[in-house]
Amino acid sequence: MKKLSRHTFRSNTLPSMAMVGPVTLWLAFFVAIPLVYVFIMSFCSIDESYNIVFKFTASNYERLFNPNYMQIYGTSILVAFLTTILCILIGYPFSFMIARTKWKHKALLYMMVIIPFWTNSLIRIYGWRTFLGTGGWLNHLLMTLNLTSEPIEFLFNKGATVLGMVYCLFPFMVLPLYTAIEKLDQNLLEASSDLGAKGHTTFRKVILPLTMSGVFSGSIMVFIPCLGYFFVSDILGGGNSDMIGNLIERQFQSGNNWPLGAALSIILILITLLLVKLYQKAGGDMDSLGV
Amino acid sequence: MISVSTEAEKKVIVEIKGVNKIYGSNHVVKDLDLTVYEGEFLTLLGSSGCGKTTTLRMVAGFEEPTSGSIRVEGEDIQNKEPFERDVNTVFQSYALFPHMTVYDNVAYGLKMKKVKKAEIKERVIHMLDLVQLGGFEKRYPSQLSGGQKQRVAIARALINRPKVLLLDEPLGALDLKLRKQMQLELKRLQRKLNITFIYVTHDQEEALTMSDRICIMNDGVLQQVGTPYEIYETPKTKFVATFIGETNLFEGSVIKKSGRKLHIAVEPGDFAVEDENENFNQGDMIAVSVRPERMLYSDTPVDGFNLIGTVKEQVYVGSVLKTIVILSNGNEIKIERLAGQELPTGGQVYLYWGNGDAKLIHTFDNVFAQAVENIVMQ
């Protein structure tokens, strides 16, 4: 395989360069160089007036072990974990339904998941706030129906953050799941039934193992961005569910400590790489992450 | 060979009665009546879209008949799910579970029946030996060749000792040589295990090689059921005559009947044939089928025949000499004979055949259907 690709590269050097060249330049300028810059910055110091000084220090990394930060890492992992689980629980039956429906407009169902994402997610998250807030529609409705006398505080807790995360990241679970379920061979389900398996056994023994790759890639694609979606915990969590994303954001904004923010970012990147590595180890297909 | 036992002696295992299958405006299976006997190898033969696979899937339980009933050993299986039926299927695409080893694939059915582990092991090993795949237990389907996958699929179905094994074009994806070998092997397995096989194929040679009986379907309608010999030698419909093997078909009508002798006029001529069963009357529409190997020619007129044609070409195919003769209406007549005297191209010949070599087929139905169609068209 390797031999073959090297050979084709040689005999088509010019066309290959034309194809790969621009992409390489793009990746170099917009991915590699910024990453290197962040990496270098994470070892820099700041002076009294918060200017970045190119003086080597590891203190940014030492500060990451601050107990307050540790608690935030814990919250991040918890929220991301809950979000992923919920996305699987809702996303699996949902994807199964749209992938297996005999309805001729199934593309429409699929589009209904995608279309909301043509609107900025910040706006949509604010929408939730308008809906769930103490003066929001839901409370208004509950009070009109006399189900509650006082408005209920739905927002500003971990639950609200998880809700927002699930809402934002749901399509990233549905897309790989849909793909995995869609390509499941109908004959295999018939064969299982033919050999005496009832519906739930077929699900456990055939459908689930063969769509596990979709669950894996969906989980990766939900879990990782969840750690970084600071605006969701900002708007819906109201400081009660700070995550790594919020921490990083604060260093670059109000905290004005870019080197510390850079160190946190490097840690986030390392966690991400670790998860992807785990995914690969578990037999995950890298291509299905590239949606 | 023709079975000696009479129908009454044989035990009925599957009984399909008045079964119809309609998808929307598509009438796929029309009023199908079919009886399958225990231990026989029955083939459903027809071109694609003739309803043979749908019929098989209805027996398996993957499709529900729109009307009619299907019984297995006298029991109506209409309301039984596929997993409740004592029949197993070998799928055209094999449908092996890709995430399981050969062992687990074959053991699947027994595990579902909660058979004891030790017994499962013994039966799986035995079954794999039977399909000559001993030692392949730990392989995954992706590590097998097409033929090996096919054997696993057969083993996986047979291990459950089904009352009937349904096979949906199981050899369709194999190359010719392997297919021929698997045909014989399947036949051997079927005899050895004495399990009823219902086999779907579009390959007439395959059907003739393997089957005890062949059921020919066309456009959802059962055309004829019979032994390969009966099907080949006494086709009951024009479709069967042309579908199985090559034949020359003369269509016309009976213009005179004297005793058992029928005088038949066809477009490019006329001839007399013997009607052994006295099935025809004067005025009947008739198709006369003569196989290429039974067709004869002469350079002088033959008594009782008035069929004149010109030689278009002659080709040697090994030991056989194939000749194509064109009749005055443009129809081509195929003749096969052991290599012998050659004819000059363009020469005139008189066609004839021996007594009993022509098969007589009623075409009333076809003409009637065509008449109806014409009326509808107008």
Interface residues (C-beta under 8 A of the other chain):
Chain A: D185 N187 L188 E190 A191 S192 S193 D194 L195 G196 A197 K198 T201 K205 V206 P209 L210
Chain B: A60 G61 F62 E81 P82 F83 V87 N88 T89 F91 S93 A95 L96 F97 P98 H99 Y108 G109 M112 K113 R156 A157 N160
